Amino acid sequence: EMALPNNFAEGLMSFKQGIKDMKRIFNPTGPGLPEADAAMVADAERLYAEAAASTSDSSEETKRAHDEARFRLAWALAHSKKPGHAARAVDLLLPGAHQWCESVLPRDRRYIAAVAHFNDGDYLAARNACEESLSHDPECRQATSLLAAIEDRIAADGVIGIGALGVGAAVLTGVVATLASSRR
């Protein structure tokens, strides 16, 4: 049995909790992405800083080491749950922002960008990056799995949005009805 709220603030809090519960019920846990902890991010930051400091040597091996350190940092940031990390990962991986050597494949860069967008909740950008990754390698199972999880989240968000709109309309109708009856 559900108790009715005593006032508008309690009703609003109850509504917000209901939305959170709906998200938990309808949102799948995702494609089982690994999570990077603070130590992993710090280690990747250190390795990238060391590689960046040695860029005065323009040899192909130094460039490859720099690119791989940059990619490892982007990977760690994309898989971190700390706010702001996903955006930094995307910045590191932006097409055209850096001239990558051949050791870091475009498929992998776009996939990690998709992971970053996914973990940041930007499912449309995640879908675009994932589709770009698949355009480089249509057989990439990780990208295929992530794309399915992204599509599930987009669909679930649509269902939740429609449900929230319906609940909001019902609450508004109830408030209007209460106000109308109290004026009589």
Accessible surface in RSA format (square Angstrom, percent):
REM  Atomic radii and reference values for relative SASA: ProtOr
REM  Chains: A
REM  Algorithm: Lee & Richards
REM  Probe-radius: 1.40
REM  Slices: 20
REM RES _ NUM      All-atoms   Total-Side   Main-Chain    Non-polar    All polar
REM                ABS   REL    ABS   REL    ABS   REL    ABS   REL    ABS   REL
RES GLU A   1   228.90 131.4 136.45 103.2  92.45 220.1  65.04 125.8 163.86 133.8
RES MET A   2   154.74  80.1 128.62  85.1  26.12  62.2  96.56  82.1  58.18  77.1
RES ALA A   3    89.11  81.9  64.64  99.7  24.47  55.7  72.91 102.7  16.20  42.9
RES LEU A   4   153.03  85.2 134.68  96.3  18.36  46.1 134.71  94.6  18.33  49.3
RES PRO A   5    61.68  45.0  36.14  32.9  25.54  92.9  42.67  35.2  19.01 118.1
RES ASN A   6   133.08  91.8  96.81  93.6  36.27  87.3  25.85  62.2 107.23 103.6
RES ASN A   7    82.08  56.6  68.13  65.8  13.94  33.6  40.38  97.2  41.70  40.3
RES PHE A   8   138.93  69.5 125.17  77.5  13.76  35.8 132.23  80.2   6.70  19.2
RES ALA A   9    62.55  57.5  57.32  88.5   5.24  11.9  60.23  84.8   2.33   6.2
RES GLU A  10    78.73  45.2  72.85  55.1   5.88  14.0  36.38  70.4  42.35  34.6
RES GLY A  11    20.57  25.4   0.00   N/A  20.57  25.4  14.90  40.9   5.67  12.7
RES LEU A  12    73.91  41.2  69.88  50.0   4.03  10.1  72.65  51.0   1.27   3.4
RES MET A  13   123.99  64.2 120.78  79.9   3.20   7.6 101.91  86.6  22.07  29.2
RES SER A  14    54.33  45.9  40.71  54.3  13.62  31.4  25.20  53.7  29.12  40.8
RES PHE A  15    54.63  27.3  45.00  27.9   9.63  25.1  53.42  32.4   1.21   3.5
RES LYS A  16   107.37  52.4 105.17  64.5   2.20   5.2  59.56  53.6  47.81  50.9
RES GLN A  17    89.49  50.0  88.07  64.4   1.42   3.4  41.22  87.7  48.28  36.6
RES GLY A  18    29.31  36.1   0.00   N/A  29.31  36.1  28.39  77.9   0.92   2.1
RES ILE A  19    31.49  17.9  31.16  23.2   0.33   0.8  31.16  22.4   0.33   0.9
RES LYS A  20   130.01  63.4 125.78  77.2   4.23  10.1  72.05  64.8  57.97  61.7
RES ASP A  21    44.94  31.5  44.94  44.7   0.00   0.0  14.52  34.2  30.42  30.3
RES MET A  22    45.05  23.3  45.05  29.8   0.00   0.0  29.98  25.5  15.07  20.0
RES LYS A  23    95.69  46.7  95.19  58.4   0.49   1.2  38.93  35.0  56.76  60.5
RES ARG A  24   167.35  70.3 144.81  73.8  22.54  53.7  77.37 105.7  89.97  54.5
RES ILE A  25   131.40  74.8 101.04  75.3  30.36  73.2 107.58  77.5  23.82  64.6
RES PHE A  26    99.27  49.7  82.56  51.1  16.71  43.5  85.29  51.7  13.97  40.0
RES ASN A  27    37.89  26.1  25.95  25.1  11.94  28.7   9.08  21.9  28.80  27.8
RES PRO A  28    50.26  36.6  36.43  33.2  13.83  50.3  48.88  40.4   1.37   8.5
RES THR A  29   141.01 100.3 108.22 109.7  32.79  78.2  88.18 118.4  52.83  79.9
RES GLY A  30    21.05  26.0   0.00   N/A  21.05  26.0   1.76   4.8  19.30  43.2
RES PRO A  31    38.74  28.2   4.99   4.5  33.75 122.7  16.89  13.9  21.84 135.8
RES GLY A  32    70.89  87.4   0.00   N/A  70.89  87.4  43.34 118.9  27.55  61.7
RES LEU A  33    39.64  22.1  13.81   9.9  25.83  64.9  14.29  10.0  25.35  68.2
RES PRO A  34    73.49  53.6  59.99  54.7  13.49  49.0  71.33  58.9   2.16  13.4
RES GLU A  35   111.45  64.0  87.29  66.0  24.16  57.5  23.63  45.7  87.82  71.7
RES ALA A  36     5.14   4.7   0.00   0.0   5.14  11.7   0.09   0.1   5.05  13.4
RES ASP A  37    84.41  59.1  75.23  74.9   9.18  21.7  44.35 104.4  40.06  39.9
RES ALA A  38    85.60  78.7  69.47 107.2  16.13  36.7  75.31 106.1  10.29  27.3
RES ALA A  39    71.16  65.4  57.94  89.4  13.22  30.1  65.33  92.0   5.83  15.4
RES MET A  40    84.70  43.9  76.61  50.7   8.09  19.3  66.75  56.8  17.94  23.8
RES VAL A  41     9.80   6.4   9.80   8.9   0.00   0.0   9.80   8.5   0.00   0.0
RES ALA A  42    60.42  55.6  50.47  77.9   9.95  22.6  55.54  78.2   4.88  12.9
RES ASP A  43    64.44  45.1  59.76  59.5   4.68  11.1  21.90  51.5  42.54  42.4
RES ALA A  44     7.59   7.0   5.77   8.9   1.82   4.1   7.19  10.1   0.40   1.1
RES GLU A  45    57.05  32.8  54.16  41.0   2.89   6.9  26.65  51.5  30.40  24.8
RES ARG A  46   120.88  50.8 113.52  57.9   7.36  17.5  68.14  93.1  52.74  32.0
RES LEU A  47    55.28  30.8  52.53  37.6   2.75   6.9  52.53  36.9   2.75   7.4
RES TYR A  48    41.59  19.4  41.59  23.7   0.00   0.0  27.54  20.7  14.05  17.3
RES ALA A  49    60.55  55.7  50.18  77.4  10.37  23.6  55.94  78.8   4.62  12.2
RES GLU A  50    92.18  52.9  81.64  61.8  10.54  25.1  45.66  88.3  46.52  38.0
RES ALA A  51    14.01  12.9   6.96  10.7   7.05  16.0  13.31  18.7   0.70   1.9
RES ALA A  52    40.98  37.7  31.11  48.0   9.86  22.4  31.39  44.2   9.58  25.4
RES ALA A  53    85.77  78.9  48.56  74.9  37.21  84.6  61.02  85.9  24.75  65.6
RES SER A  54    54.98  46.5  48.51  64.7   6.46  14.9  44.36  94.5  10.61  14.9
RES THR A  55    70.22  49.9  53.06  53.8  17.16  40.9  29.46  39.6  40.76  61.6
RES SER A  56   112.89  95.4  72.29  96.5  40.60  93.5  58.69 125.0  54.20  75.9
RES ASP A  57    78.26  54.8  67.93  67.6  10.33  24.4  33.19  78.1  45.07  44.9
RES SER A  58   109.40  92.4  77.74 103.8  31.66  72.9  47.27 100.7  62.14  87.0
RES SER A  59    47.96  40.5  35.94  48.0  12.02  27.7  43.79  93.2   4.17   5.8
RES GLU A  60   125.25  71.9 117.61  89.0   7.64  18.2  66.25 128.1  59.00  48.2
RES GLU A  61   122.09  70.1 117.23  88.7   4.86  11.6  32.98  63.8  89.11  72.8
RES THR A  62    21.28  15.1  16.37  16.6   4.91  11.7   9.61  12.9  11.67  17.6
RES LYS A  63    69.13  33.7  63.36  38.9   5.77  13.7  61.90  55.7   7.23   7.7
RES ARG A  64    99.69  41.9  99.69  50.8   0.00   0.0  25.15  34.4  74.54  45.2
RES ALA A  65    48.36  44.5  44.03  68.0   4.32   9.8  46.92  66.1   1.44   3.8
RES HIS A  66    21.75  11.9  21.63  15.0   0.13   0.3  11.11  11.4  10.65  12.4
RES ASP A  67     0.00   0.0   0.00   0.0   0.00   0.0   0.00   0.0   0.00   0.0
RES GLU A  68    51.01  29.3  49.51  37.5   1.50   3.6  15.80  30.6  35.21  28.8
RES ALA A  69     2.41   2.2   2.09   3.2   0.32   0.7   2.14   3.0   0.27   0.7
RES ARG A  70    25.94  10.9  25.94  13.2   0.00   0.0   0.00   0.0  25.94  15.7
RES PHE A  71    37.71  18.9  37.71  23.4   0.00   0.0  37.71  22.9   0.00   0.0
RES ARG A  72   113.54  47.7 110.78  56.5   2.75   6.6  60.15  82.2  53.39  32.4
RES LEU A  73     2.92   1.6   2.92   2.1   0.00   0.0   2.92   2.1   0.00   0.0
RES ALA A  74     0.00   0.0   0.00   0.0   0.00   0.0   0.00   0.0   0.00   0.0
RES TRP A  75    71.56  28.7  71.56  34.6   0.00   0.0  52.62  28.1  18.94  30.7
RES ALA A  76     3.59   3.3   3.59   5.5   0.00   0.0   3.59   5.1   0.00   0.0
RES LEU A  77     0.00   0.0   0.00   0.0   0.00   0.0   0.00   0.0   0.00   0.0
RES ALA A  78     0.00   0.0   0.00   0.0   0.00   0.0   0.00   0.0   0.00   0.0
RES HIS A  79     3.05   1.7   2.91   2.0   0.14   0.4   0.12   0.1   2.93   3.4
RES SER A  80     8.95   7.6   5.43   7.2   3.52   8.1   0.00   0.0   8.95  12.5
RES LYS A  81   119.31  58.2  91.20  56.0  28.11  66.9  69.73  62.8  49.58  52.8
RES LYS A  82   133.10  64.9 122.12  74.9  10.98  26.2  73.90  66.5  59.20  63.1
RES PRO A  83   124.78  90.9  99.95  91.1  24.83  90.2 111.40  92.0  13.38  83.1
RES GLY A  84    43.54  53.7   0.00   N/A  43.54  53.7  33.59  92.2   9.95  22.3
RES HIS A  85    19.73  10.8  19.73  13.7   0.00   0.0  11.22  11.6   8.52   9.9
RES ALA A  86     7.84   7.2   7.08  10.9   0.76   1.7   7.20  10.1   0.64   1.7
RES ALA A  87    52.88  48.6  46.97  72.5   5.91  13.5  52.00  73.2   0.88   2.3
RES ARG A  88    97.90  41.1  96.36  49.1   1.54   3.7  49.30  67.4  48.59  29.5
RES ALA A  89     0.00   0.0   0.00   0.0   0.00   0.0   0.00   0.0   0.00   0.0
RES VAL A  90    23.58  15.5  23.32  21.1   0.26   0.6  23.32  20.3   0.26   0.7
RES ASP A  91    86.18  60.4  79.68  79.3   6.50  15.4  24.50  57.7  61.68  61.5
RES LEU A  92    25.12  14.0  24.44  17.5   0.68   1.7  25.08  17.6   0.03   0.1
RES LEU A  93     2.01   1.1   0.14   0.1   1.87   4.7   0.14   0.1   1.87   5.0
RES LEU A  94    79.96  44.5  79.40  56.8   0.56   1.4  79.77  56.0   0.19   0.5
RES PRO A  95    93.78  68.3  62.63  57.1  31.15 113.2  72.66  60.0  21.12 131.3
RES GLY A  96    83.46 102.9   0.00   N/A  83.46 102.9  41.01 112.6  42.44  95.1
RES ALA A  97    63.05  58.0  21.79  33.6  41.26  93.8  33.59  47.3  29.46  78.1
RES HIS A  98    38.83  21.2  24.70  17.2  14.13  36.1  19.34  19.9  19.48  22.7
RES GLN A  99   145.92  81.6 138.55 101.3   7.37  17.6  52.05 110.8  93.88  71.2
RES TRP A 100    30.42  12.2   9.72   4.7  20.70  48.6   8.99   4.8  21.43  34.8
RES CYS A 101    14.36  10.9   5.07   5.7   9.29  21.8  11.16  28.3   3.20   3.5
RES GLU A 102   165.38  94.9 147.35 111.5  18.04  42.9  68.64 132.8  96.74  79.0
RES SER A 103    50.95  43.1  12.56  16.8  38.40  88.5  24.06  51.2  26.90  37.7
RES VAL A 104     8.22   5.4   5.06   4.6   3.17   7.6   7.20   6.3   1.02   2.8
RES LEU A 105    82.53  46.0  82.31  58.9   0.22   0.6  82.49  57.9   0.05   0.1
RES PRO A 106    51.84  37.8  51.68  47.1   0.16   0.6  51.84  42.8   0.00   0.0
RES ARG A 107    62.23  26.1  62.19  31.7   0.04   0.1   5.59   7.6  56.64  34.3
RES ASP A 108    40.55  28.4  40.11  39.9   0.44   1.0   7.35  17.3  33.20  33.1
RES ARG A 109    39.20  16.5  39.20  20.0   0.00   0.0   0.25   0.3  38.95  23.6
RES ARG A 110    31.72  13.3  31.72  16.2   0.00   0.0  11.76  16.1  19.96  12.1
RES TYR A 111    19.19   9.0  19.19  10.9   0.00   0.0  12.40   9.3   6.79   8.4
RES ILE A 112     5.37   3.1   5.37   4.0   0.00   0.0   5.37   3.9   0.00   0.0
RES ALA A 113     0.42   0.4   0.42   0.6   0.00   0.0   0.42   0.6   0.00   0.0
RES ALA A 114     0.00   0.0   0.00   0.0   0.00   0.0   0.00   0.0   0.00   0.0
RES VAL A 115     0.00   0.0   0.00   0.0   0.00   0.0   0.00   0.0   0.00   0.0
RES ALA A 116     0.00   0.0   0.00   0.0   0.00   0.0   0.00   0.0   0.00   0.0
RES HIS A 117    32.23  17.6  31.95  22.2   0.28   0.7  17.79  18.3  14.44  16.8
RES PHE A 118    12.11   6.1   8.76   5.4   3.34   8.7   8.76   5.3   3.34   9.6
RES ASN A 119    38.62  26.6   5.20   5.0  33.43  80.5   5.49  13.2  33.14  32.0
RES ASP A 120    87.96  61.6  59.53  59.2  28.44  67.2   5.24  12.3  82.72  82.5
RES GLY A 121    39.47  48.7   0.00   N/A  39.47  48.7  18.66  51.2  20.81  46.6
RES ASP A 122    66.23  46.4  59.58  59.3   6.65  15.7  21.64  50.9  44.59  44.5
RES TYR A 123    31.67  14.8  28.52  16.2   3.15   8.2  13.54  10.2  18.13  22.4
RES LEU A 124   103.80  57.8 102.77  73.5   1.03   2.6 102.77  72.2   1.03   2.8
RES ALA A 125    25.57  23.5  19.61  30.3   5.96  13.6  22.93  32.3   2.65   7.0
RES ALA A 126     0.00   0.0   0.00   0.0   0.00   0.0   0.00   0.0   0.00   0.0
RES ARG A 127    66.48  27.9  66.48  33.9   0.00   0.0   4.33   5.9  62.15  37.7
RES ASN A 128    81.83  56.4  80.85  78.1   0.98   2.4  16.98  40.9  64.85  62.7
RES ALA A 129     1.21   1.1   0.75   1.2   0.45   1.0   0.76   1.1   0.45   1.2
RES CYS A 130     0.00   0.0   0.00   0.0   0.00   0.0   0.00   0.0   0.00   0.0
RES GLU A 131    83.01  47.7  76.27  57.7   6.74  16.0  29.50  57.1  53.51  43.7
RES GLU A 132    73.81  42.4  71.91  54.4   1.89   4.5  32.62  63.1  41.18  33.6
RES SER A 133     0.00   0.0   0.00   0.0   0.00   0.0   0.00   0.0   0.00   0.0
RES LEU A 134    27.77  15.5  25.52  18.3   2.25   5.7  25.93  18.2   1.84   4.9
RES SER A 135    87.54  74.0  49.59  66.2  37.95  87.4  48.88 104.1  38.66  54.2
RES HIS A 136   100.85  55.1  65.55  45.6  35.30  90.3  41.88  43.2  58.97  68.6
RES ASP A 137    36.23  25.4  34.66  34.5   1.57   3.7  11.59  27.3  24.65  24.6
RES PRO A 138    96.87  70.6  80.47  73.4  16.40  59.6  81.45  67.2  15.43  95.9
RES GLU A 139   144.79  83.1 128.00  96.8  16.80  40.0  57.84 111.9  86.95  71.0
RES CYS A 140    15.84  12.0   9.90  11.0   5.93  13.9   5.93  15.0   9.90  10.7
RES ARG A 141   207.04  86.9 198.36 101.1   8.69  20.7  78.03 106.6 129.01  78.2
RES GLN A 142   116.42  65.1 109.71  80.2   6.71  16.0  37.04  78.8  79.39  60.2
RES ALA A 143     0.00   0.0   0.00   0.0   0.00   0.0   0.00   0.0   0.00   0.0
RES THR A 144    71.67  51.0  70.14  71.1   1.53   3.6  63.84  85.7   7.83  11.8
RES SER A 145    54.11  45.7  44.04  58.8  10.07  23.2  32.80  69.8  21.31  29.9
RES LEU A 146     0.35   0.2   0.35   0.3   0.00   0.0   0.35   0.2   0.00   0.0
RES LEU A 147    35.22  19.6  35.22  25.2   0.00   0.0  35.22  24.7   0.00   0.0
RES ALA A 148    56.23  51.7  48.45  74.8   7.78  17.7  55.48  78.1   0.75   2.0
RES ALA A 149     8.24   7.6   4.96   7.7   3.28   7.5   7.56  10.6   0.68   1.8
RES ILE A 150     0.00   0.0   0.00   0.0   0.00   0.0   0.00   0.0   0.00   0.0
RES GLU A 151    67.48  38.7  63.67  48.2   3.80   9.1  37.59  72.7  29.88  24.4
RES ASP A 152    73.31  51.4  68.20  67.9   5.11  12.1  10.44  24.6  62.88  62.7
RES ARG A 153    32.75  13.8  32.75  16.7   0.00   0.0   0.06   0.1  32.69  19.8
RES ILE A 154    46.18  26.3  40.51  30.2   5.67  13.7  42.15  30.4   4.03  10.9
RES ALA A 155    62.10  57.1  49.36  76.2  12.74  29.0  60.07  84.6   2.03   5.4
RES ALA A 156     9.10   8.4   4.06   6.3   5.04  11.5   8.60  12.1   0.50   1.3
RES ASP A 157    57.18  40.1  48.56  48.3   8.62  20.4  26.23  61.7  30.95  30.9
RES GLY A 158    36.89  45.5   0.00   N/A  36.89  45.5  35.46  97.3   1.43   3.2
RES VAL A 159    78.27  51.5  74.56  67.5   3.71   8.9  75.65  65.7   2.62   7.1
RES ILE A 160     8.06   4.6   8.06   6.0   0.00   0.0   8.06   5.8   0.00   0.0
RES GLY A 161    38.01  46.9   0.00   N/A  38.01  46.9  32.66  89.6   5.35  12.0
RES ILE A 162   131.68  74.9 127.57  95.0   4.10   9.9 128.46  92.5   3.22   8.7
RES GLY A 163    23.51  29.0   0.00   N/A  23.51  29.0  22.40  61.5   1.11   2.5
RES ALA A 164    25.87  23.8  23.03  35.5   2.84   6.5  23.33  32.9   2.54   6.7
RES LEU A 165   136.68  76.1 130.97  93.7   5.72  14.4 136.02  95.5   0.66   1.8
RES GLY A 166    41.60  51.3   0.00   N/A  41.60  51.3  34.98  96.0   6.62  14.8
RES VAL A 167    62.59  41.2  59.73  54.1   2.86   6.9  61.91  53.8   0.68   1.8
RES GLY A 168    29.10  35.9   0.00   N/A  29.10  35.9  24.46  67.1   4.65  10.4
RES ALA A 169    55.25  50.8  47.44  73.2   7.80  17.7  52.73  74.3   2.52   6.7
RES ALA A 170    65.01  59.8  49.11  75.8  15.89  36.2  56.43  79.5   8.58  22.7
RES VAL A 171    71.90  47.3  63.85  57.8   8.05  19.4  70.92  61.6   0.98   2.7
RES LEU A 172   114.71  63.9 113.05  80.9   1.67   4.2 114.59  80.5   0.13   0.3
RES THR A 173    91.43  65.0  86.62  87.8   4.81  11.5  66.23  89.0  25.20  38.1
RES GLY A 174    34.79  42.9   0.00   N/A  34.79  42.9  33.81  92.8   0.99   2.2
RES VAL A 175    55.74  36.7  52.37  47.4   3.38   8.1  55.09  47.9   0.65   1.8
RES VAL A 176    86.04  56.6  85.11  77.1   0.93   2.2  85.52  74.3   0.52   1.4
RES ALA A 177    57.52  52.9  47.74  73.7   9.78  22.3  54.28  76.4   3.25   8.6
RES THR A 178    88.22  62.7  84.06  85.2   4.15   9.9  62.32  83.7  25.90  39.2
RES LEU A 179    95.85  53.4  95.79  68.5   0.05   0.1  95.85  67.3   0.00   0.0
RES ALA A 180    46.82  43.1  36.59  56.5  10.23  23.3  43.92  61.9   2.90   7.7
RES SER A 181    70.14  59.3  54.28  72.4  15.87  36.5  38.25  81.4  31.89  44.7
RES SER A 182    83.03  70.2  45.04  60.1  37.98  87.5  45.98  97.9  37.05  51.9
RES ARG A 183   206.98  86.9 169.27  86.3  37.71  89.8  61.80  84.5 145.18  88.0
RES ARG A 184   235.51  98.9 169.35  86.3  66.16 157.5  82.37 112.6 153.14  92.8
END  Absolute sums over single chains surface
CHAIN  1 A    11475.4       9328.6       2146.8       7043.4       4432.0
END  Absolute sums over all chains
TOTAL         11475.4       9328.6       2146.8       7043.4       4432.0
